Amino acid sequence: MQPRKRQRKNASAMKLVGALVARFRIAAEMTQRQLAEETCTQPETIASVEQGRRALQLPLARRMDDLLDTKGALSTAVENLPEVDLIPAWAEEYLDLEREALTLSWFENQVLPGLLQTESYARAVFRTDVPALTEEEIDQRVATRVDRREILLRKQPPTASFIISEAILIDRLGGDDVYAETLRHLRNCADIPGIAIQIMPLGRRTHAGLSGPFILLETPDHQRLAYTETQRGSQLISAPDEVSILERKYAMLRTQALNTEETRALLDRLLGEL
C-alpha cells in the first residue's frame, strides 16, 4: 500500500506545481504557446505540466523562473517534490526529452530498446528485476513502457535509428511465444518510415560499443545530448566534446552492423525458423 500512497502524494504535488506555472504565466500575460517558445519546449509540454499530468523538470523550472520573474519559486518547488515511485527520478528528465526529440539514435547490447518492446517482452523484462516487483508494480511499469511506443507512431515522429546486438535476438526472455511475437514486432517496425533498425552480428573482431549502451538525441531547439544508464542511476550528457565522442562511436557502429536490408533479411530468416 505504501507505494500507492507516495504516488498519490506526488500526483497532488505535480498538480500544485502545474497550478503555480499557470498562475505565473497568466500573471506575465503569456499564452502557453508563447511560454513554450520562450523556454524552447513544446506547447503540449506546457499544457501537460499545468494540468499536473507531467512533472516539471528542474532545467525547465529554472528557465521559467528567469522568464516569469518568480524569484525561484518553481525551481524550489520542483527540488522539494516527493520522489516518483513508478518512474525513477533519474530517468524522468530523459523521458521528457525522448517525447520531444527530433532524432533518436539508440545502441543496446543486452535488452531491446524500450521503444521497440512489445507488452509481453516488457513484462518479461520487469519480471527479472531483483528484488522482485509486485504484480501491481509490474503492471504499472509495463503500461508506462507501452505508452512510450506511441512516440514512433505520432503524426510527426522522430527520425529514429536503433542498433541492437544479435545476442538480444538469441535470448528468449519470457519464452518461445514472447520471442516469436518480438521478432514479428521488430520486423514490422523495420518497415516503418523514418525508423532504421540494424543488427550488430556476433563474432566480430572489432566493435565500437564495448563500453555499453547509450542513446543520442536532438532536442526541438537542435541541442545534441546523450544519455547512459547504470544499474542504479543515469547520466544525461550535454558537454559537446563528450557528446561528440559518442556520436563518433555510433557512426562507427552503423558501419559495423548489418545494414537495414541485411537486418530485415535476418529477421525474415529467424521468423522462418519458428
Summary of the structure (lengths in Angstrom):
residues: 274
radius of gyration: 20.2
end to end distance: 42.5
largest distance: 63.9
contacts: 809
relative contact order: 0.11
helix: 55%
strand: 13%
